[in-house]
C-alpha cells in the first residue's frame, strides 16, 4: 500500500515534506530573465528544487492553488511537476483540499488519481461527512492515499474546529470519524492510507488527536515560516515517527538575500538538511 512506501520514506530517509508552492516572486532572478513562459520558468524552478532535495526529503506536497492562479500553463506545470517527482521515485501529495458530495467527489478522484494530474496522495476536507470521502475508497485499494483535515494550522481554525460538543470538540469528533474510516486501509506499517492533517501550531491539540487516532499517519504543516520548530514536534514524535512535516517558503525561498543565480539550489539543499537535522535531533 502507498502508506507503507510513505512510512518507509519518513523512517528510513527523512520526515521532511518539501512544499512546492511557488509564486513568481520566489524565483531567482536568472530564471525571471529567461525568455520562457511563466509556466516553463516555474517548472525549471521546481525541478531544481527536487533535484537539490531528493536525498534528504521524504516526500513533496504541491498546493494546487499556486498553479491554478497561473491558468492553463500553471496547470501544465502542476502536471509536469507531479510526473517529475514520481519518475524520481519520490512520493507526491497534491494539496487540493477537495470536499463535495459523492458524485462530484468521484470526479475529483478520477481527476487526481488518474490521468494528467495523477498523484499518490490528496488532501480532503471531510466536514461534509463521509459522502465527501467514500468515492475515494476504490482508489485507496489501488495504491492511493489521502490526508483529511482535522485540526488545521491557520489562526481562525478554532472558530469551528474547537467548538464544544459536550465533553468533546468538533475536531475530536472528526478525528474519531476519520480513524474509523481508515480501519479498512491499514498497511503493513500499522498506519492507514487515510491520514490526517494536523497543524504543528497547536501541539496540545495534536496530543489529543494522536490519542484518538492511533493508526493514523499525519501530514503536519506549520514548520518554519509559520513558526514551528523541531522542538515543537519532539513530544508528538516521542514514541515513533508517525508523519511528515511540511515546509514550503522556508525551503523554496532559502536563496533570498543570498543568491539570484543558478546556484540557488545550494541554498535549498542546505535548508532541507537543516530542517531534517532540526527534527531528528529532538527525537
N, C-alpha and C positions, 0 to 999 in steps of 0.2 A: 504494500500500500504506500501511497505517496507520503503519508505521515512518517513512515519508517525511514524514508530517504531524508526527510527534513530533520527528524530526530538525530539521525547519524551525522548529518552535516553540522548541527548545533553542538553535538557532543565531541565529535572527532576533529572538527575543523574550527568552527567559530560560532558563537551565539549572535554575531553581528549581522544585522539585516541592513543592507545599503538601500536607502530610499532614492530612487531615480525620479525625482520630482523637479524637473528642470524648468527654469524660466530663462528667457533670452538674456536678461541682465546678469545671470550667473556665468555665462560663457566667458572664457578668457578672450582677450582682445584679438589674438591671432585668428580665432575662429570667426569672430564677428567680421573680420576683414576679408574673409573668403568670399569669392564670387559664387556663392551657393545659396540655395533656398534656406529659409529658417529651419525647415524640417531636416534638411541634409546636415546642417551645422549641429543641430541638437543630437542627431543620430551619431555623428562622429564623436561628440562630447560624451554621450552615453557609452559608446564602445570603449573609449579610452579609460573611462571610469571603471568599467567592468574589467578590462584587462589589468588595470592597476590594482584592483582589489580582490581578484578572483582567488588568490591564495589565502586570504585572511577573512573572507566574508562567507557566512553560511548560506545566504540567500539574498535576493533582490526584490524590492517592492516598488511597483510603478503606480503612481497616483494618476488615474486616467484624466482627471480634470486638467492637469498641466498640458496634456496632449490635445484634448478636445478644444481647449482655448485657441489652438493654432489652426483649427479647421481640418480640412481633409489631409493636408500634408502632415499635420500633427498626429492624426490617427495612423497614417502610414508609418511615421516614425515610431509610434507606440507598437505597431505590429512587428516592425523590423527589430526593435529593441528586445521584445519578448523572444523572438526567434533566435536572436544572437545569444541571449542569456542561456536559453535551453540547449542550443547547439554546443555551448561551452560546458555542458553537463551540470550547470547550476540550476537552482530552483527559482522560479519566478512567481511572485504574488501580485496579482492585479488588484489594486486597491480601488474598487468600483462602487462599494457600499450600496449595492442594489437592495431594494426592498419593495416588493409589489405582490399583487395577487398571483395565484398559481399559474394561470395561463400566460401572464406576462413574464413571470419568473422562469418559466420553461424556455422562453425565447432568449432571456439573458443567459441561461445555462448553455444553450446551443451556441450563442454568440461568443462566449468566453471560454468554453471548454472544447470547442472545435473551431476549425477554420482559421481565418487570418489572425484572430486575436487569442488563439489558444494559449492557455496558461496552466500553471499547476494548481494554484490556489486563488480564490477570490475572497473579497470581504463582502459581508452581507449584513444589512440592517433588518433584524427579525422582529422589530417591535410591532409588526402587523400580525405576528403569530406564525404558526408552523406552515401556513399556506405560502408564506414567503420563503420557506426553506425546503419543503418536501420535493419540489421539482428538481432540485439538485441531487437528490439521493442516488438516482440511477447513474449519475456521472461519478459519484464517490466510489461506486463499485467498479469504475473503470479507471482507477488510479488518479482521481482528482480530490481536491480538498477545499475547505472553506474556513474562514475565520468570522465569527459572528460577534457583533458589537455587544459588549456587556457594560463596562464602565469606561467611558471614553476620557481622553486626556484634556479636553477643552474646558475652560473655566466655567461655562454655564451648564455643564453636563448634569450637575446636581439638581437643576430646576425640575427635571423629570426623573432621572435615574435614582436620586436619593429620596424620593417621596416615600413616606411610610405606608406600609401595608400591614397593619397590626404590629407584630414584633419584627417584621422583615422590611425590606425596601424593594423598590421596583427592580433595581439591578440585581439584587439577590435572587428574586423570583425568576428573572430572565436567566441567570446563571443556572438555576435548577433545571429549567426547561432545556437549555442548550446541552447540559450534561446528559439529560435523559435522551435527547435526540441523537447524541453521539455514541450511545452504547452499542449500536449496531455496526459501528465503523471503527472499532478499536483494532489497531495494528499489533504486530509482534512486539513493538516497543512499549506497549501498555497504554499508549495515548490514542485518542480518536482523531480521525481525519476531519472531524468537525471541531475546530479550535475556537478560541475566543480572543477578542481584542480587549485588553485592559491597560489603561494608561499608567505609566511609571510615575506620573504626577500625583497619584493617590495611593501611596504604599500601604496605608492602613486598610483601605477598602480592598486592595489587592489580596491582603492576607485573608480577609473574609471570603473573597471569591475563590481563592485557592482551596479552602476547606470544603466549599460547596462542589467544586469541580475537580476531583482528584485525578481523573483520566483525561484532562484537557491540556492541550498544548497551547501556549499563549503567544500571540503577536503583541509586542509591547512597544507602543510609541511613547514619546516623551523624553528620550535621551538627548543630551546635547543642547541644541538651540531652545528646547522647551524646558530646560533646567535639570533634567535627570542626570544622575551620575552612576558610576559603578557601585559606589557605596549604597546608593538607594535601593539597588536590587539585591544586595547581599542577603537580606532576610527572605526575599522572595525565592531566591535560588539556593537557599542554605542546604536543602536536602538533596536536590537534584536540579540540573538544568532542564526546565520544563517549558522553554520558549526561546524566541529570538527577539532581540532588542533592536528596534529600528532607529536609524538616524539618517536624516536627509541633508538638510542645509549644512550641518556640522561636517559632513564629508564632501559633498559635491561642490561646496564653495570654500573648501580649505585653502585654495590657492589665492583667494582675495587678499590684497595688500602684500602679496609675496611675489607673484609672477603672473604675467598675462601671456606667456608663451606656451609652446608645445610641451614644455616640461611641467605644466600644471598637474599632470598625473602623478608626479613625485609627491606633491602635497596630499593628494587623495590617498595614495598608498600609505603615507605616514599617519594620516588621520584615522584610517581603518585599523592600522596596527595599534595606535594609541588607544582607540576605543576597546579593541579586543583585550589589550593588556589591562586596561582600567577595570573591565568587567571581571576578567578571570582572576585578577589579583585579590579580589574580595571573596572569592569562592573557597 
